[in-house]
């Protein structure tokens, strides 16, 4: 099982999520979900926190204009592919598939 490290302390570090009045800020529901997925996967031993943090730093550095949560999602995809939890390109394929569904498809 992967070492989760001190996730909570690192959330206050140099690549910490955006905050307002001490609370992590999410502008859209998907941002909260991708945050939760990354933390849950680490805590369940899928990867260690340091591996995720390093990928996040690299993703932010590769495109400093990209919104923070998009970098977070890209880092998550990287570590899930690296640990072979998902196949390379699987998230992109699934995203494309879901984006072609008509609005309200899942809400009948």
C-alpha positions in Angstrom: 0.0 0.0 0.0 1.3 3.5 -0.9 2.3 5.9 1.9 -0.2 8.7 2.0 2.1 11.1 3.7 0.7 14.1 5.4 -1.9 15.1 2.8 -3.6 17.7 5.0 -0.3 19.5 5.8 0.6 19.5 2.1 -2.7 21.1 1.2 -1.2 24.2 2.8 2.0 24.0 0.9 3.3 25.7 -2.2 0.9 24.1 -4.7 -2.1 24.3 -2.3 -5.6 24.7 -3.7 -7.0 28.2 -4.0 -8.6 29.4 -0.8 -11.0 32.1 0.3 -11.2 32.9 4.0 -9.3 29.6 4.7 -11.7 27.4 2.8 -10.7 25.6 -0.4 -12.6 27.3 -3.4 -14.4 25.3 -6.0 -16.0 27.2 -8.9 -17.8 24.1 -10.3 -18.9 20.7 -9.0 -16.3 18.9 -11.1 -13.5 20.7 -9.3 -14.8 19.4 -5.9 -15.1 15.9 -7.4 -11.6 15.8 -8.9 -10.2 17.1 -5.6 -12.0 14.3 -3.7 -11.0 11.6 -6.1 -7.3 12.6 -5.8 -7.4 12.6 -2.0 -9.5 9.4 -1.8 -7.2 7.5 -4.2 -4.2 8.5 -2.2 -5.7 7.6 1.2 -6.8 4.2 -0.2 -3.2 3.5 -1.3 -3.5 3.8 -5.0 -0.5 6.2 -5.0 1.5 8.2 -2.5 0.9 11.9 -2.0 4.4 12.9 -3.0 3.9 11.3 -6.4 0.7 13.3 -6.9 2.3 16.5 -5.6 5.2 16.2 -8.0 2.9 15.7 -11.0 0.8 18.7 -9.9 3.9 20.8 -9.7 5.0 19.6 -13.2 1.5 20.3 -14.7 1.4 23.8 -13.2 4.9 24.5 -14.4 4.1 23.3 -17.9 1.3 25.8 -18.4 1.1 28.5 -15.7 -1.9 30.0 -17.5 -4.0 26.8 -17.2 -6.6 27.1 -14.4 -5.5 25.4 -11.2 -8.1 22.7 -11.1 -7.4 21.7 -14.7 -3.8 21.1 -13.7 -5.0 19.1 -10.7 -7.2 16.9 -13.0 -4.3 16.5 -15.4 -2.0 15.4 -12.5 -4.6 13.0 -11.3 -4.9 11.5 -14.8 -1.1 11.2 -14.9 -0.7 9.3 -11.7 -3.7 7.0 -12.4 -2.2 6.1 -15.8 1.3 5.7 -14.2 -0.1 3.3 -11.6 -2.1 1.5 -14.3 -5.4 2.2 -12.5 -6.6 3.4 -15.9 -5.3 2.8 -19.4 -3.6 5.7 -21.2 -6.2 7.8 -22.9 -9.1 6.1 -21.1 -10.2 9.3 -19.4 -10.0 11.3 -22.6 -12.1 8.7 -24.5 -14.7 8.5 -21.7 -14.8 12.3 -21.6 -15.4 12.5 -25.3 -18.1 9.9 -25.1 -19.9 11.7 -22.3 -19.6 15.1 -24.0 -21.5 13.8 -27.0 -24.6 13.0 -25.0 -27.5 15.4 -25.2 -28.1 17.7 -22.3 -30.1 16.0 -19.6 -29.3 12.5 -20.9 -28.8 11.1 -17.4 -31.7 13.0 -15.8 -34.8 11.5 -17.3 
